[in-house]
Structure formats: C-alpha cells, structure tokens
C-alpha cells in the first residue's frame, strides 16, 4: 500500500501532468481529472499532511460543527475558525442592508489589489464582529442553509419529518455491522439549487466493518486538491476514529474517491513547492477515553500527538 502522504502527493503529480484545463464556476480556471481514488491505512498514523502544515484545530472544530448539526458560522468563529466565512460574507455584501464599499468578486480582487484587500479585510472584520455579538444578525447572515450539519442530523423528508442520518448509521454499525447500508448522504437534490450556500462537495460516505475494524469511503464530487482535500482527508479520518471509538472497533482504512479532482490555476506554484518537500512521519490521534458518544466530544477531547510538518503554504480561496 502507498503511504498516506505519498497517496496525496501522487494525486498532485497526476493532475499537474495529465489534468485537463477547464473553466469553472469561480472563473479561476483549473487543471482537473475525473475519477481518482486514494486509500489511507489509519493504523499507519493519523493522515495529517506533513509536507505543509495543516491546522488540526480547524479540521476538528469544523467536524464537531457538522456533528452537532449546526449550520451557522457563529460556532466556528467562537473557535477562531474562519474557513466558511466567505460564503456567509457574500450573502451580506450582496444584500440590500449592506452599505459598505463594493465587494463584487471579492475572492479574486482581494488577491490582486492591495488597496482593495485592505477594504475587504475591514469589511470582513466588521462582519465577523457582528456575527459574534449580534445574534439577530448572525441568524440572518451567519447561517449557510441546509449544508452538511443539517443533512447529516436533520434531513427533511417529504412528510415534513427529519432523519438523523448520523445517529442512525452509528446504531446500524453497532447492531448490524455486516450491513451494506451504513451510508450518510449530504446531497439533497431539493435543497441544492435553493437552500445551500455551497452545494456539498463531499456528497456521501459509507462505513464498512470487517475483522473488528471500521473503514470509511467518501465520495467527493468536487475536490480542491491543494486547499480542500488535505482537510477532507483528516476530517473523515477523524470521523472514522470517533465512530470506531463509540462502537468499540479499531480503525481500518479511509478510502477517498474523487469526482472532479482539480488544482486551481492560482495554486499551481504552491503545489509544486509542496511536491519539492520530503514527507515526515505521521502523527497519532489522542481521544479522551472518558467520553464514549460522538455527540459528547468537544475540542479539548481531541489532540494530535507528534505532529512535525514543513511550514504552511498560503493560497487564495476560490469562492
């Protein structure tokens, strides 16, 4: 089996070498391949990339946000997590209530124009303060709609009822481990066009129990290889660890299946920098053994031990 870090680096090399140049929703441009799979042995170590620093705190707080069924960025901002800000910010600056400077196409303009970047940061700081301290404002502009947390924990049915997919799949793993239906879906065709700030990129995941070990496979329709995929790998590895812990199982493999796997045109040099670095030993994950249920965990219950990485590499987010 290819080592965890090398599986990711091989993906980067493949897309740089043979990816097709395509336009995209953000007008940034990509190189992409369609259909790619990586496999990570979770017993080998926790798959937090070492060829650039990947912030575990952000990954863990985002996953706990999903697990809680929350869809408002206020929780994330309280944990100093800014990774979903741009999509909520966009809804504010495009609203009739917004009275500040023009923020059209802020995602690209802030990277190219230092003067605009200063304006953008000022408006974003104002937005974050209002989300944190004005619950009415947060309710109106901080909520991202029916994104992952709601689909995982409160999928709305045609009968007006809700399904807690995550709770159901954990119960299924415990009581019917050989089932082939340990599936959670975030792709709700009714909500995608009308009620989501960003349609789910990681659309469906399935668990598999064999030889006392829990494995997970994720299907991801759209994969931002440089910024997003390292987060996705670590997030679903963490989810697998937490559910295995609750179900008294060891961890097996995480299989990551990608649809449109792409490198944005303004990430190419960053990817090349990362590929020039030698991987280091993977860290391990420490979970508070005093807690059993996945729904009880907080940030202080999770820790990566022995994480030694190369420095971070910055890149713009395509919004």
DOBADREN-850726 format. One record per residue (C-alpha): residue in three letters; residue number from 1; x, y, z. Coordinates in nm, 2 decimals, decimal comma. Example, Ala and Ser with C-alpha at 12.3 -4.5 7.8 and 13.67 -1.06 7.14 Angstrom:
DOBADREN-850726
<site res="ALA" n="1" px="1,23" py="-0,45" pz="0,78"/>
<site res="SER" n="2" px="1,37" py="-0,11" pz="0,71"/>
//
This chain:
DOBADREN-850726
<site res="UNK" n="1" px="0,00" py="0,00" pz="0,00"/>
<site res="UNK" n="2" px="0,12" py="0,35" pz="-0,08"/>
<site res="UNK" n="3" px="0,19" py="0,55" pz="0,23"/>
<site res="UNK" n="4" px="-0,07" py="0,81" pz="0,33"/>
<site res="UNK" n="5" px="0,12" py="1,12" pz="0,24"/>
<site res="UNK" n="6" px="0,25" py="0,97" pz="-0,09"/>
<site res="UNK" n="7" px="-0,10" py="0,88" pz="-0,20"/>
<site res="UNK" n="8" px="-0,19" py="1,26" pz="-0,18"/>
<site res="UNK" n="9" px="0,14" py="1,37" pz="-0,35"/>
<site res="UNK" n="10" px="0,08" py="1,12" pz="-0,63"/>
<site res="UNK" n="11" px="-0,26" py="1,28" pz="-0,69"/>
<site res="UNK" n="12" px="-0,10" py="1,62" pz="-0,72"/>
<site res="UNK" n="13" px="0,16" py="1,48" pz="-0,97"/>
<site res="UNK" n="14" px="-0,11" py="1,31" pz="-1,18"/>
<site res="UNK" n="15" px="-0,32" py="1,63" pz="-1,21"/>
<site res="UNK" n="16" px="-0,03" py="1,85" pz="-1,29"/>
<site res="UNK" n="17" px="0,10" py="1,60" pz="-1,55"/>
<site res="UNK" n="18" px="-0,22" py="1,49" pz="-1,72"/>
<site res="UNK" n="19" px="-0,51" py="1,72" pz="-1,60"/>
<site res="UNK" n="20" px="-0,74" py="1,88" pz="-1,85"/>
<site res="UNK" n="21" px="-0,76" py="2,26" pz="-1,84"/>
<site res="UNK" n="22" px="-1,11" py="2,37" pz="-1,76"/>
<site res="UNK" n="23" px="-1,31" py="2,67" pz="-1,67"/>
<site res="UNK" n="24" px="-1,51" py="2,67" pz="-1,35"/>
<site res="UNK" n="25" px="-1,78" py="2,84" pz="-1,15"/>
<site res="UNK" n="26" px="-1,54" py="3,08" pz="-0,98"/>
<site res="UNK" n="27" px="-1,38" py="3,19" pz="-1,31"/>
<site res="UNK" n="28" px="-1,04" py="3,10" pz="-1,18"/>
<site res="UNK" n="29" px="-0,96" py="2,81" pz="-1,41"/>
<site res="UNK" n="30" px="-0,84" py="2,46" pz="-1,32"/>
<site res="UNK" n="31" px="-0,64" py="2,16" pz="-1,42"/>
<site res="UNK" n="32" px="-0,86" py="1,85" pz="-1,34"/>
<site res="UNK" n="33" px="-0,90" py="1,48" pz="-1,38"/>
<site res="UNK" n="34" px="-1,23" py="1,29" pz="-1,34"/>
<site res="UNK" n="35" px="-1,24" py="0,98" pz="-1,12"/>
<site res="UNK" n="36" px="-0,95" py="0,92" pz="-0,87"/>
<site res="UNK" n="37" px="-0,91" py="0,71" pz="-0,56"/>
<site res="UNK" n="38" px="-0,67" py="0,72" pz="-0,26"/>
<site res="UNK" n="39" px="-0,65" py="0,47" pz="0,03"/>
<site res="UNK" n="40" px="-0,51" py="0,55" pz="0,37"/>
<site res="UNK" n="41" px="-0,43" py="0,29" pz="0,64"/>
<site res="UNK" n="42" px="-0,54" py="0,46" pz="0,96"/>
<site res="UNK" n="43" px="-0,33" py="0,23" pz="1,17"/>
<site res="UNK" n="44" px="-0,02" py="0,37" pz="0,99"/>
<site res="UNK" n="45" px="-0,08" py="0,71" pz="1,16"/>
<site res="UNK" n="46" px="-0,32" py="1,00" pz="1,15"/>
<site res="UNK" n="47" px="-0,32" py="1,13" pz="0,79"/>
<site res="UNK" n="48" px="-0,24" py="1,50" pz="0,86"/>
<site res="UNK" n="49" px="-0,01" py="1,60" pz="0,58"/>
<site res="UNK" n="50" px="0,34" py="1,69" pz="0,68"/>
<site res="UNK" n="51" px="0,47" py="1,85" pz="0,35"/>
<site res="UNK" n="52" px="0,28" py="2,16" pz="0,46"/>
<site res="UNK" n="53" px="0,13" py="2,24" pz="0,79"/>
<site res="UNK" n="54" px="-0,24" py="2,16" pz="0,81"/>
<site res="UNK" n="55" px="-0,43" py="2,31" pz="1,11"/>
<site res="UNK" n="56" px="-0,59" py="2,02" pz="1,30"/>
<site res="UNK" n="57" px="-0,78" py="2,27" pz="1,53"/>
<site res="UNK" n="58" px="-0,97" py="2,40" pz="1,23"/>
<site res="UNK" n="59" px="-1,05" py="2,05" pz="1,10"/>
<site res="UNK" n="60" px="-1,17" py="1,93" pz="1,44"/>
<site res="UNK" n="61" px="-1,39" py="2,23" pz="1,51"/>
<site res="UNK" n="62" px="-1,54" py="2,21" pz="1,17"/>
<site res="UNK" n="63" px="-1,62" py="1,84" pz="1,21"/>
<site res="UNK" n="64" px="-1,77" py="1,89" pz="1,56"/>
<site res="UNK" n="65" px="-1,98" py="2,17" pz="1,40"/>
<site res="UNK" n="66" px="-2,11" py="1,92" pz="1,14"/>
<site res="UNK" n="67" px="-2,17" py="1,65" pz="1,41"/>
<site res="UNK" n="68" px="-2,37" py="1,90" pz="1,62"/>
<site res="UNK" n="69" px="-2,60" py="1,96" pz="1,32"/>
<site res="UNK" n="70" px="-2,51" py="2,33" pz="1,33"/>
<site res="UNK" n="71" px="-2,51" py="2,54" pz="1,01"/>
<site res="UNK" n="72" px="-2,43" py="2,89" pz="1,15"/>
<site res="UNK" n="73" px="-2,07" py="3,02" pz="1,13"/>
<site res="UNK" n="74" px="-2,11" py="3,18" pz="1,48"/>
<site res="UNK" n="75" px="-2,00" py="2,85" pz="1,64"/>
<site res="UNK" n="76" px="-1,69" py="2,83" pz="1,41"/>
<site res="UNK" n="77" px="-1,60" py="3,20" pz="1,48"/>
<site res="UNK" n="78" px="-1,62" py="3,13" pz="1,86"/>
<site res="UNK" n="79" px="-1,35" py="2,87" pz="1,80"/>
<site res="UNK" n="80" px="-1,14" py="3,11" pz="1,58"/>
<site res="UNK" n="81" px="-1,23" py="2,91" pz="1,27"/>
<site res="UNK" n="82" px="-1,27" py="3,12" pz="0,96"/>
<site res="UNK" n="83" px="-1,29" py="2,86" pz="0,68"/>
<site res="UNK" n="84" px="-1,66" py="2,92" pz="0,60"/>
<site res="UNK" n="85" px="-1,66" py="3,30" pz="0,63"/>
<site res="UNK" n="86" px="-1,65" py="3,39" pz="0,27"/>
<site res="UNK" n="87" px="-1,98" py="3,22" pz="0,18"/>
<site res="UNK" n="88" px="-2,17" py="3,39" pz="0,46"/>
<site res="UNK" n="89" px="-1,99" py="3,72" pz="0,40"/>
<site res="UNK" n="90" px="-2,11" py="3,70" pz="0,03"/>
<site res="UNK" n="91" px="-2,47" py="3,68" pz="0,14"/>
<site res="UNK" n="92" px="-2,43" py="4,00" pz="0,35"/>
<site res="UNK" n="93" px="-2,24" py="4,21" pz="0,09"/>
<site res="UNK" n="94" px="-2,50" py="4,12" pz="-0,18"/>
<site res="UNK" n="95" px="-2,79" py="4,21" pz="0,05"/>
<site res="UNK" n="96" px="-2,99" py="4,54" pz="0,04"/>
<site res="UNK" n="97" px="-2,88" py="4,61" pz="0,40"/>
<site res="UNK" n="98" px="-2,51" py="4,63" pz="0,31"/>
<site res="UNK" n="99" px="-2,39" py="4,99" pz="0,29"/>
<site res="UNK" n="100" px="-2,01" py="4,95" pz="0,26"/>
<site res="UNK" n="101" px="-1,77" py="4,97" pz="-0,04"/>
<site res="UNK" n="102" px="-1,83" py="4,75" pz="-0,34"/>
<site res="UNK" n="103" px="-1,72" py="4,39" pz="-0,27"/>
<site res="UNK" n="104" px="-1,81" py="4,24" pz="-0,61"/>
<site res="UNK" n="105" px="-1,58" py="3,94" pz="-0,69"/>
<site res="UNK" n="106" px="-1,40" py="3,99" pz="-0,36"/>
<site res="UNK" n="107" px="-1,24" py="3,65" pz="-0,37"/>
<site res="UNK" n="108" px="-1,03" py="3,73" pz="-0,67"/>
<site res="UNK" n="109" px="-0,99" py="4,11" pz="-0,63"/>
<site res="UNK" n="110" px="-0,85" py="4,08" pz="-0,27"/>
<site res="UNK" n="111" px="-0,56" py="3,87" pz="-0,41"/>
<site res="UNK" n="112" px="-0,47" py="4,11" pz="-0,69"/>
<site res="UNK" n="113" px="-0,53" py="4,46" pz="-0,55"/>
<site res="UNK" n="114" px="-0,36" py="4,56" pz="-0,22"/>
<site res="UNK" n="115" px="-0,58" py="4,86" pz="-0,18"/>
<site res="UNK" n="116" px="-0,90" py="4,65" pz="-0,23"/>
<site res="UNK" n="117" px="-0,75" py="4,39" pz="0,01"/>
<site res="UNK" n="118" px="-0,74" py="4,64" pz="0,29"/>
<site res="UNK" n="119" px="-1,11" py="4,74" pz="0,23"/>
<site res="UNK" n="120" px="-1,20" py="4,37" pz="0,22"/>
<site res="UNK" n="121" px="-1,03" py="4,29" pz="0,54"/>
<site res="UNK" n="122" px="-1,20" py="4,59" pz="0,71"/>
<site res="UNK" n="123" px="-1,55" py="4,48" pz="0,60"/>
<site res="UNK" n="124" px="-1,48" py="4,11" pz="0,69"/>
<site res="UNK" n="125" px="-1,36" py="4,21" pz="1,04"/>
<site res="UNK" n="126" px="-1,68" py="4,42" pz="1,08"/>
<site res="UNK" n="127" px="-1,89" py="4,12" pz="0,96"/>
<site res="UNK" n="128" px="-1,72" py="3,88" pz="1,20"/>
<site res="UNK" n="129" px="-1,78" py="4,11" pz="1,50"/>
<site res="UNK" n="130" px="-2,15" py="4,14" pz="1,42"/>
<site res="UNK" n="131" px="-2,18" py="3,76" pz="1,38"/>
<site res="UNK" n="132" px="-2,01" py="3,70" pz="1,71"/>
<site res="UNK" n="133" px="-2,20" py="3,97" pz="1,91"/>
<site res="UNK" n="134" px="-2,53" py="4,02" pz="1,74"/>
<site res="UNK" n="135" px="-2,75" py="3,71" pz="1,75"/>
<site res="UNK" n="136" px="-3,01" py="3,85" pz="1,52"/>
<site res="UNK" n="137" px="-2,75" py="3,95" pz="1,26"/>
<site res="UNK" n="138" px="-2,59" py="3,60" pz="1,30"/>
<site res="UNK" n="139" px="-2,93" py="3,44" pz="1,24"/>
<site res="UNK" n="140" px="-2,98" py="3,63" pz="0,92"/>
<site res="UNK" n="141" px="-2,64" py="3,63" pz="0,77"/>
<site res="UNK" n="142" px="-2,44" py="3,36" pz="0,95"/>
<site res="UNK" n="143" px="-2,65" py="3,07" pz="0,85"/>
<site res="UNK" n="144" px="-2,54" py="2,88" pz="0,54"/>
<site res="UNK" n="145" px="-2,86" py="2,69" pz="0,48"/>
<site res="UNK" n="146" px="-2,90" py="2,32" pz="0,45"/>
<site res="UNK" n="147" px="-2,53" py="2,23" pz="0,45"/>
<site res="UNK" n="148" px="-2,36" py="1,93" pz="0,60"/>
<site res="UNK" n="149" px="-2,47" py="1,96" pz="0,96"/>
<site res="UNK" n="150" px="-2,84" py="1,97" pz="0,87"/>
<site res="UNK" n="151" px="-2,82" py="1,70" pz="0,61"/>
<site res="UNK" n="152" px="-2,63" py="1,47" pz="0,85"/>
<site res="UNK" n="153" px="-2,85" py="1,53" pz="1,15"/>
<site res="UNK" n="154" px="-3,19" py="1,66" pz="1,03"/>
<site res="UNK" n="155" px="-3,26" py="1,56" pz="0,67"/>
<site res="UNK" n="156" px="-3,60" py="1,69" pz="0,58"/>
<site res="UNK" n="157" px="-3,85" py="1,44" pz="0,43"/>
<site res="UNK" n="158" px="-4,14" py="1,49" pz="0,20"/>
<site res="UNK" n="159" px="-4,37" py="1,43" pz="0,50"/>
<site res="UNK" n="160" px="-4,22" py="1,71" pz="0,70"/>
<site res="UNK" n="161" px="-4,02" py="1,48" pz="0,93"/>
<site res="UNK" n="162" px="-3,65" py="1,47" pz="0,99"/>
<site res="UNK" n="163" px="-3,39" py="1,19" pz="0,97"/>
<site res="UNK" n="164" px="-3,08" py="1,19" pz="1,19"/>
<site res="UNK" n="165" px="-2,86" py="1,00" pz="0,94"/>
<site res="UNK" n="166" px="-2,55" py="1,01" pz="1,16"/>
<site res="UNK" n="167" px="-2,72" py="0,87" pz="1,47"/>
<site res="UNK" n="168" px="-2,89" py="0,60" pz="1,25"/>
<site res="UNK" n="169" px="-2,56" py="0,49" pz="1,09"/>
<site res="UNK" n="170" px="-2,39" py="0,46" pz="1,43"/>
<site res="UNK" n="171" px="-2,68" py="0,25" pz="1,56"/>
<site res="UNK" n="172" px="-2,66" py="0,04" pz="1,24"/>
<site res="UNK" n="173" px="-2,28" py="-0,02" pz="1,29"/>
<site res="UNK" n="174" px="-2,34" py="-0,13" pz="1,65"/>
<site res="UNK" n="175" px="-2,63" py="-0,36" pz="1,59"/>
<site res="UNK" n="176" px="-2,59" py="-0,48" pz="1,23"/>
<site res="UNK" n="177" px="-2,22" py="-0,44" pz="1,15"/>
<site res="UNK" n="178" px="-2,24" py="-0,66" pz="0,83"/>
<site res="UNK" n="179" px="-2,50" py="-0,43" pz="0,67"/>
<site res="UNK" n="180" px="-2,41" py="-0,27" pz="0,33"/>
<site res="UNK" n="181" px="-2,63" py="0,03" pz="0,41"/>
<site res="UNK" n="182" px="-2,40" py="0,22" pz="0,65"/>
<site res="UNK" n="183" px="-2,45" py="0,54" pz="0,44"/>
<site res="UNK" n="184" px="-2,48" py="0,91" pz="0,51"/>
<site res="UNK" n="185" px="-2,57" py="1,14" pz="0,22"/>
<site res="UNK" n="186" px="-2,53" py="1,52" pz="0,21"/>
<site res="UNK" n="187" px="-2,66" py="1,56" pz="-0,14"/>
<site res="UNK" n="188" px="-3,03" py="1,66" pz="-0,12"/>
<site res="UNK" n="189" px="-3,14" py="1,74" pz="-0,48"/>
<site res="UNK" n="190" px="-3,43" py="1,95" pz="-0,35"/>
<site res="UNK" n="191" px="-3,21" py="2,18" pz="-0,14"/>
<site res="UNK" n="192" px="-2,90" py="2,20" pz="-0,37"/>
<site res="UNK" n="193" px="-3,04" py="2,48" pz="-0,60"/>
<site res="UNK" n="194" px="-3,23" py="2,68" pz="-0,35"/>
<site res="UNK" n="195" px="-3,11" py="2,64" pz="0,01"/>
<site res="UNK" n="196" px="-2,74" py="2,59" pz="0,03"/>
<site res="UNK" n="197" px="-2,46" py="2,85" pz="0,04"/>
<site res="UNK" n="198" px="-2,24" py="2,59" pz="-0,13"/>
<site res="UNK" n="199" px="-2,37" py="2,25" pz="-0,26"/>
<site res="UNK" n="200" px="-2,19" py="1,97" pz="-0,07"/>
<site res="UNK" n="201" px="-1,86" py="1,88" pz="-0,22"/>
<site res="UNK" n="202" px="-1,82" py="1,56" pz="0,00"/>
<site res="UNK" n="203" px="-2,16" py="1,42" pz="-0,10"/>
<site res="UNK" n="204" px="-2,18" py="1,07" pz="0,05"/>
<site res="UNK" n="205" px="-1,99" py="0,84" pz="0,28"/>
<site res="UNK" n="206" px="-2,02" py="0,47" pz="0,37"/>
<site res="UNK" n="207" px="-1,88" py="0,26" pz="0,65"/>
<site res="UNK" n="208" px="-1,76" py="-0,10" pz="0,64"/>
<site res="UNK" n="209" px="-1,69" py="-0,33" pz="0,93"/>
<site res="UNK" n="210" px="-1,46" py="-0,63" pz="0,90"/>
<site res="UNK" n="211" px="-1,22" py="-0,81" pz="1,14"/>
<site res="UNK" n="212" px="-1,31" py="-0,58" pz="1,42"/>
<site res="UNK" n="213" px="-1,21" py="-0,27" pz="1,22"/>
<site res="UNK" n="214" px="-1,42" py="0,02" pz="1,09"/>
<site res="UNK" n="215" px="-1,34" py="0,16" pz="0,74"/>
<site res="UNK" n="216" px="-1,49" py="0,46" pz="0,56"/>
<site res="UNK" n="217" px="-1,52" py="0,55" pz="0,20"/>
<site res="UNK" n="218" px="-1,61" py="0,91" pz="0,09"/>
<site res="UNK" n="219" px="-1,73" py="1,01" pz="-0,25"/>
<site res="UNK" n="220" px="-1,64" py="1,37" pz="-0,32"/>
<site res="UNK" n="221" px="-1,79" py="1,52" pz="-0,63"/>
<site res="UNK" n="222" px="-1,56" py="1,83" pz="-0,64"/>
<site res="UNK" n="223" px="-1,22" py="1,83" pz="-0,49"/>
<site res="UNK" n="224" px="-1,00" py="2,14" pz="-0,44"/>
<site res="UNK" n="225" px="-0,67" py="1,94" pz="-0,42"/>
<site res="UNK" n="226" px="-0,44" py="2,20" pz="-0,26"/>
<site res="UNK" n="227" px="-0,67" py="2,37" pz="-0,01"/>
<site res="UNK" n="228" px="-0,97" py="2,14" pz="0,05"/>
<site res="UNK" n="229" px="-0,85" py="1,78" pz="0,01"/>
<site res="UNK" n="230" px="-0,60" py="1,78" pz="0,29"/>
<site res="UNK" n="231" px="-0,88" py="1,90" pz="0,52"/>
<site res="UNK" n="232" px="-1,12" py="1,64" pz="0,39"/>
<site res="UNK" n="233" px="-0,87" py="1,35" pz="0,44"/>
<site res="UNK" n="234" px="-0,81" py="1,45" pz="0,80"/>
<site res="UNK" n="235" px="-1,17" py="1,53" pz="0,87"/>
<site res="UNK" n="236" px="-1,31" py="1,19" pz="0,76"/>
<site res="UNK" n="237" px="-1,02" py="1,01" pz="0,92"/>
<site res="UNK" n="238" px="-1,12" py="1,19" pz="1,25"/>
<site res="UNK" n="239" px="-1,48" py="1,10" pz="1,20"/>
<site res="UNK" n="240" px="-1,39" py="0,73" pz="1,14"/>
<site res="UNK" n="241" px="-1,18" py="0,73" pz="1,46"/>
<site res="UNK" n="242" px="-1,46" py="0,89" pz="1,67"/>
<site res="UNK" n="243" px="-1,73" py="0,64" pz="1,54"/>
<site res="UNK" n="244" px="-1,49" py="0,35" pz="1,58"/>
<site res="UNK" n="245" px="-1,43" py="0,46" pz="1,94"/>
<site res="UNK" n="246" px="-1,80" py="0,48" pz="2,02"/>
<site res="UNK" n="247" px="-1,86" py="0,14" pz="1,85"/>
<site res="UNK" n="248" px="-1,57" py="-0,03" pz="2,03"/>
<site res="UNK" n="249" px="-1,39" py="-0,10" pz="1,70"/>
<site res="UNK" n="250" px="-1,04" py="-0,05" pz="1,57"/>
<site res="UNK" n="251" px="-0,98" py="0,18" pz="1,27"/>
<site res="UNK" n="252" px="-0,92" py="0,03" pz="0,93"/>
<site res="UNK" n="253" px="-0,89" py="0,23" pz="0,60"/>
<site res="UNK" n="254" px="-1,01" py="0,56" pz="0,48"/>
<site res="UNK" n="255" px="-1,08" py="0,54" pz="0,11"/>
<site res="UNK" n="256" px="-1,12" py="0,88" pz="-0,07"/>
<site res="UNK" n="257" px="-1,29" py="0,87" pz="-0,41"/>
<site res="UNK" n="258" px="-1,29" py="1,19" pz="-0,61"/>
<site res="UNK" n="259" px="-1,51" py="1,30" pz="-0,90"/>
<site res="UNK" n="260" px="-1,37" py="1,63" pz="-1,04"/>
<site res="UNK" n="261" px="-1,03" py="1,65" pz="-0,88"/>
<site res="UNK" n="262" px="-0,87" py="1,98" pz="-0,96"/>
<site res="UNK" n="263" px="-0,59" py="2,22" pz="-0,90"/>
<site res="UNK" n="264" px="-0,68" py="2,59" pz="-0,94"/>
<site res="UNK" n="265" px="-0,46" py="2,78" pz="-1,17"/>
<site res="UNK" n="266" px="-0,36" py="3,01" pz="-0,89"/>
<site res="UNK" n="267" px="-0,25" py="2,71" pz="-0,67"/>
<site res="UNK" n="268" px="-0,01" py="2,55" pz="-0,92"/>
<site res="UNK" n="269" px="0,31" py="2,71" pz="-0,78"/>
<site res="UNK" n="270" px="0,21" py="2,62" pz="-0,43"/>
<site res="UNK" n="271" px="0,15" py="2,26" pz="-0,53"/>
<site res="UNK" n="272" px="0,50" py="2,25" pz="-0,69"/>
<site res="UNK" n="273" px="0,65" py="2,39" pz="-0,37"/>
<site res="UNK" n="274" px="0,48" py="2,12" pz="-0,17"/>
<site res="UNK" n="275" px="0,60" py="1,85" pz="-0,40"/>
<site res="UNK" n="276" px="0,96" py="1,96" pz="-0,35"/>
<site res="UNK" n="277" px="0,94" py="1,87" pz="0,02"/>
<site res="UNK" n="278" px="1,01" py="1,53" pz="0,18"/>
<site res="UNK" n="279" px="0,72" py="1,38" pz="0,38"/>
<site res="UNK" n="280" px="0,78" py="1,32" pz="0,76"/>
<site res="UNK" n="281" px="0,64" py="1,07" pz="1,00"/>
<site res="UNK" n="282" px="0,27" py="1,09" pz="1,06"/>
<site res="UNK" n="283" px="0,13" py="1,20" pz="1,40"/>
<site res="UNK" n="284" px="-0,11" py="1,00" pz="1,61"/>
<site res="UNK" n="285" px="-0,45" py="1,09" pz="1,74"/>
<site res="UNK" n="286" px="-0,54" py="1,10" pz="2,11"/>
<site res="UNK" n="287" px="-0,91" py="1,09" pz="2,21"/>
<site res="UNK" n="288" px="-1,05" py="1,14" pz="2,56"/>
<site res="UNK" n="289" px="-1,14" py="0,79" pz="2,66"/>
<site res="UNK" n="290" px="-1,37" py="0,91" pz="2,93"/>
<site res="UNK" n="291" px="-1,62" py="1,01" pz="2,67"/>
<site res="UNK" n="292" px="-1,80" py="0,75" pz="2,46"/>
<site res="UNK" n="293" px="-2,06" py="0,91" pz="2,24"/>
<site res="UNK" n="294" px="-1,95" py="1,10" pz="1,93"/>
<site res="UNK" n="295" px="-2,21" py="1,37" pz="2,02"/>
<site res="UNK" n="296" px="-2,04" py="1,45" pz="2,35"/>
<site res="UNK" n="297" px="-1,70" py="1,54" pz="2,22"/>
<site res="UNK" n="298" px="-1,56" py="1,90" pz="2,24"/>
<site res="UNK" n="299" px="-1,23" py="2,04" pz="2,12"/>
<site res="UNK" n="300" px="-1,04" py="1,97" pz="2,44"/>
<site res="UNK" n="301" px="-1,11" py="1,60" pz="2,40"/>
<site res="UNK" n="302" px="-0,91" py="1,57" pz="2,07"/>
<site res="UNK" n="303" px="-0,54" py="1,61" pz="2,02"/>
<site res="UNK" n="304" px="-0,28" py="1,51" pz="1,76"/>
<site res="UNK" n="305" px="0,05" py="1,40" pz="1,91"/>
<site res="UNK" n="306" px="0,39" py="1,42" pz="1,75"/>
<site res="UNK" n="307" px="0,29" py="1,64" pz="1,45"/>
<site res="UNK" n="308" px="0,61" py="1,76" pz="1,28"/>
<site res="UNK" n="309" px="0,55" py="1,93" pz="0,95"/>
<site res="UNK" n="310" px="0,70" py="2,17" pz="0,70"/>
<site res="UNK" n="311" px="0,57" py="2,53" pz="0,71"/>
<site res="UNK" n="312" px="0,23" py="2,63" pz="0,58"/>
<site res="UNK" n="313" px="0,18" py="2,74" pz="0,22"/>
<site res="UNK" n="314" px="-0,07" py="3,01" pz="0,16"/>
<site res="UNK" n="315" px="-0,31" py="3,02" pz="-0,13"/>
<site res="UNK" n="316" px="-0,63" py="3,21" pz="-0,22"/>
<site res="UNK" n="317" px="-0,98" py="3,05" pz="-0,17"/>
<site res="UNK" n="318" px="-1,20" py="3,04" pz="-0,48"/>
<site res="UNK" n="319" px="-1,55" py="3,15" pz="-0,38"/>
//
